[in-house]
Amino acid sequence: MHLSAIECRLVSKQYDARPVLREVSLQVAPGERLALTGPSGSGKTTLLNCLGGIDRPDSGEILIGGEPITRMQGSELADLRRRKLGNIFQFFHLLPTLSVRENVEFPLVLLGIEGPERKKRAQALLERVHVGHRADAFPSQLSGGEMQRTAIARALIHGPAVLLADEPTGNLDSANGANILSLLSELTDETKTALVLVTHSAEATAICHRIVQMRDGSLQSSGR
């Protein structure tokens, strides 16, 4: 039996008695790229935050790589997030006081991997995303495209089962955005990492195997 990378079972969430997610059920296979679309306020980011263990649903269950994150507390949840999840954000969220290489190494630091091995892995991945020559630079010295390439390397360095991306090209010009989408497509194919991509961009949905639209906290349609 092949485990889903992500499984949502009847997930609901409300804020101040206002329903934000309504019995959402969803499966994403290993290596599948899923675009999550829909108008602002439809529940996309809340669903992404629940998948990432940042928010906790009021009811229902979420499994990441077969592990039920909705039943986990504190350190157990933090450990799963370190091992199985990678995140990419619209505004990069790189640590300004660390170099490019140190930013990419950081998830490996949290996993207790030794310095020489961290450095070797980080440099290899930075070369793969075409910023190896910027390894000793700091985020403030990078272009937007270079920052997002660094963020992708950081998100993938520990071999996560699931990559969660919230408008990853929203802060980039069209040429850089296209390059980032191409890179995400290549790398998730290579690593068989499942990608859930929240986006309003037709270019971003084009790299996905499946598109799911949300409206008023429910999944409305599933295309392609």
C-alpha positions in Angstrom: 0.0 0.0 0.0 1.3 3.4 -1.0 0.9 6.1 1.7 -0.3 9.5 0.7 2.1 12.3 1.4 -0.9 14.3 2.7 -4.3 13.1 3.8 -6.9 15.5 5.2 -10.1 13.9 6.6 -13.1 16.2 7.2 -11.0 19.1 8.5 -12.9 22.1 9.9 -11.7 25.3 11.5 -13.4 28.4 12.7 -12.3 31.8 14.1 -14.6 33.7 16.4 -17.5 31.4 15.5 -16.9 32.1 11.8 -16.3 28.9 9.8 -13.0 29.2 7.8 -12.7 25.5 6.8 -15.7 23.2 6.3 -15.1 19.5 6.4 -12.2 19.6 3.9 -11.0 16.2 2.7 -8.0 15.9 0.4 -5.2 13.5 -0.5 -1.9 14.4 -2.2 0.4 11.6 -3.5 4.2 11.6 -3.1 5.7 13.7 -5.9 2.3 15.3 -6.8 2.1 19.1 -7.3 -1.3 20.5 -6.2 -2.4 24.1 -6.8 -4.8 25.5 -4.2 -6.7 28.4 -5.7 -9.7 30.6 -4.9 -10.6 34.1 -3.8 -9.0 35.9 -0.8 -10.7 34.7 2.4 -11.7 31.3 0.9 -9.5 29.4 3.4 -6.4 28.6 1.4 -3.8 29.9 3.8 -5.6 28.5 6.8 -5.6 25.1 5.2 -1.9 25.4 4.3 -1.2 26.4 8.0 -3.1 23.4 9.2 -1.2 21.1 6.9 2.0 22.6 8.2 1.0 22.2 11.9 1.0 25.9 12.5 -2.8 26.0 13.0 -4.7 23.1 14.6 -8.1 22.2 13.1 -11.1 22.2 15.4 -12.1 18.8 14.1 -11.0 16.2 11.5 -7.6 14.7 11.0 -4.4 15.5 9.0 -1.7 12.9 8.2 1.7 13.8 6.8 3.5 10.7 5.5 1.0 8.6 7.4 1.7 10.4 10.7 -1.4 12.0 12.4 -0.2 15.5 13.1 -3.5 16.6 14.6 -2.9 14.3 17.5 0.6 15.5 18.2 1.6 18.0 20.9 4.6 20.3 21.4 8.0 18.6 20.8 6.5 15.6 18.9 4.8 18.0 16.4 8.0 20.2 16.2 10.0 17.0 15.4 7.7 16.0 12.6 7.8 19.5 11.1 11.6 19.4 11.1 11.7 16.0 9.4 8.9 16.0 7.0 7.9 19.5 6.1 9.5 22.3 4.0 8.0 25.8 3.6 8.5 28.5 1.0 7.0 31.9 1.5 6.2 35.0 -0.7 8.7 37.1 1.3 11.4 34.5 1.7 11.9 34.7 5.5 15.7 34.2 5.3 17.6 34.9 8.5 19.4 38.2 7.9 22.4 37.6 10.2 23.2 34.2 8.5 25.0 33.7 5.2 23.2 32.0 2.3 24.9 28.7 3.1 24.1 29.1 6.8 20.5 29.7 6.0 20.3 26.6 3.9 22.2 24.5 6.6 19.8 25.6 9.4 17.3 22.8 9.0 20.2 20.3 9.3 21.4 22.1 12.4 18.0 21.4 14.0 18.3 17.7 13.0 21.7 17.5 14.7 23.8 16.8 11.5 27.5 17.5 11.8 29.1 20.7 10.4 31.2 19.2 7.5 28.3 17.1 6.3 25.9 20.1 6.5 28.3 22.3 4.6 28.8 19.7 1.8 25.0 19.1 1.4 24.2 22.8 1.5 26.8 23.7 -1.1 25.7 20.9 -3.5 22.1 22.1 -3.3 23.0 25.8 -3.7 24.9 24.8 -6.9 21.8 22.9 -8.0 19.6 26.0 -7.6 22.3 28.2 -9.3 23.3 30.3 -6.3 26.4 28.4 -5.3 28.5 31.5 -6.1 26.6 33.5 -3.5 27.1 31.0 -0.6 29.0 33.5 1.6 26.7 36.5 0.8 24.0 37.7 3.2 20.3 37.9 2.3 20.5 41.7 2.0 23.1 41.4 -0.8 20.8 39.1 -2.9 18.3 39.8 -5.6 14.7 38.7 -5.1 15.2 35.7 -7.4 18.4 34.7 -5.5 16.6 35.0 -2.2 13.8 32.7 -3.4 16.3 30.1 -4.8 18.0 30.1 -1.4 14.7 29.7 0.3 13.9 26.7 -2.0 17.2 25.1 -1.1 16.6 25.6 2.6 13.1 24.1 2.2 14.4 20.9 0.5 17.8 20.4 2.2 16.5 17.9 4.7 14.5 15.8 2.2 10.9 16.6 3.4 7.9 14.5 2.3 5.9 17.7 1.8 6.7 21.2 0.5 4.2 23.9 1.3 4.4 27.1 -0.7 2.4 30.3 -0.2 2.5 32.5 -3.3 6.2 31.8 -3.9 6.4 33.9 -7.0 4.2 36.7 -5.7 7.1 39.0 -4.9 9.1 38.4 -8.1 9.0 39.8 -11.6 7.7 37.5 -14.4 11.0 36.2 -15.6 12.3 35.3 -12.1 8.9 33.9 -11.3 9.0 31.6 -14.3 12.5 30.5 -13.3 11.4 29.7 -9.8 8.4 27.7 -11.0 10.6 25.7 -13.4 13.0 24.9 -10.6 10.2 23.8 -8.3 8.9 21.5 -11.0 12.3 19.9 -11.6 13.2 19.5 -8.0 9.9 18.0 -6.9 10.1 15.6 -9.8 13.6 14.5 -8.7 12.9 14.2 -5.0 9.3 12.9 -5.2 8.4 15.6 -2.7 4.7 16.5 -2.7 4.0 20.2 -3.3 1.0 22.2 -2.2 1.1 25.6 -3.8 -1.3 28.4 -2.8 -1.5 30.8 -5.7 -3.5 33.2 -7.8 -1.1 32.8 -10.7 -2.0 30.9 -13.9 1.7 30.3 -14.5 2.0 28.6 -11.1 -1.0 26.4 -11.6 0.4 25.3 -15.0 3.3 23.4 -13.3 0.8 21.5 -11.1 -0.7 18.0 -11.8 -4.0 19.0 -10.2 -5.8 22.2 -9.3 -8.3 22.5 -6.4 -10.4 25.6 -6.0 -11.6 26.7 -2.6 -14.6 28.9 -1.8 -16.1 29.8 1.6 -13.9 27.2 3.3 -14.9 24.2 1.1 -13.2 22.5 -1.8 -15.3 23.4 -4.9 -13.7 21.7 -7.8 -10.7 19.6 -8.7 -9.3 20.0 -12.2 -6.5 18.5 -14.3 
